[in-house]
Amino acid sequence: MATTPLHFAERMSRLGTESAFDVMVRARALEAQGRDIIHLQLGEPDFDTPAHIIEAGIEALRNGETHYTPPAGIPQLREAIANEVSQTRGVTIEPDQVVVTPGGKPIMFYLILALAGPGDEVIYPDTGFPIYGSVVNFSGATPMPLALREENDFRFDLDELRALISDRTRLVIINSPANPTGGVLTDEEISELARLAVKHDFVVMSDEIYRKIVYGDFEQPSIISYPGMQERTVILDGFSKTYAMTGWRLGFGVMPRDLALQVTRLAINCNSCTPGFTQLAGVAALTGPQEPVEQMVAEFQRRRDAIVAGLNDIPGVTCNLPLGAFYVFPNVSHYGDNIADYLLNEAGVAMVDGTSFGAQGKGYLRISYANSLENIEKALERMREALLKM
């Protein structure tokens, strides 16, 4: 019996997706056929959640933390986050400026919906996390991509930023260290963005989810610490990357109090609250030993050095050295288009095409080195062999 196609709301045509999960599905299908696939597509640490965090979550469950919680987060976690952000960003944050959500994505979703709509403009990085542009389109606001280029170490050009700002700019999104490039913003760029935000009175969402995954002596400054920015900055952060807690779904936003009330209203309408046992695990993460994080970052740095050297050793491939996160963004334009699909099918290496992160990603690949050094070296050998056959 034929069925009548459902009629979807027009807004659904404006909502994008995250291609890394699509690649994962295709890679799993090949594995089901008996292929050996090396997974370098997802932005997920391959380490287990540290034991003391797991124990805190288990203890919370045993103590009956299985009920509704306050929509903006339990007081213990909001206080721990406020203390951590105050200490690491050099500002004074109070718990009522913190909103806890199941993962970091709800913060960007609620923030964009709260601030931008038809007639407004939102500036965001290209290349950048694909959900930024997706939600801007969904909100009805006008997306204004800001180019990040290899020749500028994947930082934005200040003149191009100034040219995009108008009296309709409501929000500018930055992400440093960045997905997909691993690039970082300098004091010069952040300082000028802060000056422009004060001058033109717009909000900045600073996605700092990779802030603790940086290499060498580099320390990423936060725009919230610049003059005039505490009242117009939203920090997006969470536990997934730093503490290997992707499956716990625990993120947070730090923002002005009046905005926190609006974001909490959206959270009530959408997800009610965040589970209490995951929040208590988050308290343990922030207040407990940090050595597991340091060990993870040290291992990521070893892998970064190996994969950058290996990629630059492949004829026709160039790769910048990222200062943060756990991605490389090599230039493979020498080999044409659809290289990610080719390498998945020909070499059994799963990664994401750069165009998934914006128009500026054409000719690039995003490769996650959140995998063992052994698998990374094997992937490099397979890639080299496959590319030289083209």
Order of alpha helices (4+ residues) and beta strands (2+ residues): alpha-beta-alpha-alpha-beta-alpha-beta-alpha-beta-beta-alpha-beta-alpha-beta-beta-beta-alpha-alpha-alpha-beta-alpha-beta-beta-beta-alpha
